[in-house]
Amino acid sequence: MRLSFLEPLYAEPGPFASVYLDTSRNVEHPERAIALRWGRLRASLSRQGSERALLNVLEEVVGADTEVPGAHGQAVFAAHGTLVLDGELPTPPEHDSARYSTLPDALPLLTQHLPEIPYMAVVVHYGGLPTAETHGWVTLEAETGTWPASTVTPGERLHRRVAVATWHRACLRLGHRLDEQARRAHADAVVVGGDEWACNVLLRRLPHTLRDKVVRVGGRTPTDTGRALLEPQLHGVFHGRMAAHDRELVDTFIGRRALDGPVTDGPAATVAALQRGQVAALLLNRPPGAGPTLRLWTGSQPTQLALTEAELMSFGVRAPREERADEALVRALVGTGAELVVVPEGELRLHEGVGALLRYTDPGTRS
């Protein structure tokens, strides 16, 4: 999982106000419900030391996602009286929260992007007889996205309306157009639903590279929900699945570890590699923050982190701060351009749940 979408959070130093709240519109009097939630969070931030100017900036944005239908949430970050990041959450947070701290609380936003699988969804509608010798129209809609974030932030959508009599011929051209769109999105899967006859005609004319990625789904296929195309079916297809890119990183780690290659296994060696900017991808058996809350000592720079205060001070860092490990780790990954992979323990057991693929090793690298 690439974390470039979090870069705006770390462009300026803190302290940060990090707000997560349910902004669902599928409830009675949604505006009133959101206002009540925000009122409680604003009071909490004020008690934590947030200035009024910062609170006013947040208030302008909270609940402004009126165009997003259904159940969802919002994550808003601000610092020094300026909005830093405003993101949609595919599902409402378990609990509304507001935190004023040195580092942004990016964990809930990050975990709602997991497993970050790129895909294309295709819906083909036709209500007539299963033959090209009749009158009528076939409609096709295709949309790219990254699951599950695209639930509330759908990607590019393609619309086509084709006469039934020309559907067979048109599918050749459409197949190449879909292949081009899927390639741009680096789609791991092509999820297809809709009329059986029209879908079969299309699938037989897709390029082989695209056809191999097709997953057929059933069920209702509305296209006007304002949310991701085939959203309910996508959940079933991608539940428990890893992105192909992340799977490649895990396989690379397993191969390198077997040959004593450039990897770390365990927190001490991994933190040391983060200090040196060596980490290409951090591997975790659980999402950051899951389980007991760990702490790390940090300085002002992303690579200034350590397991102990004494170690960080030995590097010349003055006045180190003890922070939540997930906040320090995420900042270090974003600051060094490293990726994050969450892999189940049943597939890869890491020492104390953490390891890393390294960009390079040298005599100073800890094993």
Rosetta blueprint (number, residue, H / E / L):
1 M L
2 R L
3 L L
4 S H
5 F H
6 L H
7 E H
8 P H
9 L H
10 Y H
11 A L
12 E L
13 P L
14 G L
15 P L
16 F E
17 A E
18 S E
19 V E
20 Y E
21 L E
22 D E
23 T L
24 S L
25 R L
26 N L
27 V L
28 E L
29 H L
30 P H
31 E H
32 R H
33 A H
34 I H
35 A H
36 L H
37 R H
38 W H
39 G H
40 R H
41 L H
42 R H
43 A H
44 S H
45 L H
46 S H
47 R H
48 Q H
49 G L
50 S L
51 E L
52 R H
53 A H
54 L H
55 L H
56 N H
57 V H
58 L H
59 E H
60 E H
61 V H
62 V L
63 G L
64 A L
65 D L
66 T L
67 E L
68 V L
69 P L
70 G L
71 A L
72 H L
73 G E
74 Q E
75 A E
76 V E
77 F E
78 A E
79 A E
80 H L
81 G L
82 T E
83 L E
84 V E
85 L E
86 D E
87 G E
88 E E
89 L E
90 P L
91 T L
92 P L
93 P L
94 E L
95 H L
96 D L
97 S E
98 A E
99 R E
100 Y E
101 S E
102 T L
103 L L
104 P L
105 D L
106 A L
107 L H
108 P H
109 L H
110 L H
111 T H
112 Q L
113 H L
114 L L
115 P L
116 E L
117 I E
118 P E
119 Y E
120 M E
121 A E
122 V E
123 V E
124 V E
125 H E
126 Y L
127 G L
128 G L
129 L L
130 P L
131 T L
132 A L
133 E L
134 T L
135 H L
136 G L
137 W E
138 V E
139 T E
140 L E
141 E E
142 A E
143 E E
144 T E
145 G E
146 T E
147 W E
148 P L
149 A H
150 S H
151 T H
152 V L
153 T L
154 P L
155 G L
156 E L
157 R E
158 L E
159 H E
160 R E
161 R E
162 V E
163 A E
164 V H
165 A H
166 T H
167 W H
168 H H
169 R H
170 A H
171 C H
172 L H
173 R H
174 L H
175 G H
176 H H
177 R H
178 L H
179 D H
180 E H
181 Q H
182 A H
183 R H
184 R H
185 A H
186 H L
187 A L
188 D L
189 A E
190 V E
191 V E
192 V E
193 G E
194 G E
195 D L
196 E H
197 W H
198 A H
199 C H
200 N H
201 V H
202 L H
203 L H
204 R H
205 R L
206 L L
207 P L
208 H H
209 T H
210 L H
211 R H
212 D L
213 K L
214 V E
215 V E
216 R E
217 V L
218 G L
219 G L
220 R L
221 T L
222 P L
223 T L
224 D L
225 T L
226 G L
227 R L
228 A L
229 L L
230 L L
231 E H
232 P H
233 Q H
234 L H
235 H H
236 G H
237 V H
238 F H
239 H L
240 G L
241 R L
242 M L
243 A L
244 A H
245 H H
246 D H
247 R H
248 E H
249 L H
250 V H
251 D H
252 T H
253 F H
254 I H
255 G H
256 R H
257 R H
258 A H
259 L L
260 D L
261 G L
262 P L
263 V E
264 T E
265 D E
266 G L
267 P H
268 A H
269 A H
270 T H
271 V H
272 A H
273 A H
274 L H
275 Q H
276 R L
277 G L
278 Q L
279 V E
280 A E
281 A E
282 L E
283 L E
284 L E
285 N L
286 R L
287 P L
288 P L
289 G L
290 A L
291 G L
292 P L
293 T L
294 L L
295 R E
296 L E
297 W E
298 T E
299 G L
300 S L
301 Q L
302 P L
303 T L
304 Q L
305 L E
306 A E
307 L L
308 T L
309 E H
310 A H
311 E H
312 L H
313 M H
314 S H
315 F L
316 G L
317 V L
318 R L
319 A L
320 P L
321 R E
322 E E
323 E E
324 R E
325 A H
326 D H
327 E H
328 A H
329 L H
330 V H
331 R H
332 A H
333 L H
334 V H
335 G H
336 T H
337 G L
338 A L
339 E E
340 L E
341 V E
342 V E
343 V L
344 P L
345 E L
346 G L
347 E L
348 L L
349 R L
350 L L
351 H H
352 E H
353 G H
354 V E
355 G E
356 A E
357 L E
358 L E
359 R L
360 Y L
361 T L
362 D L
363 P L
364 G L
365 T L
366 R L
367 S L
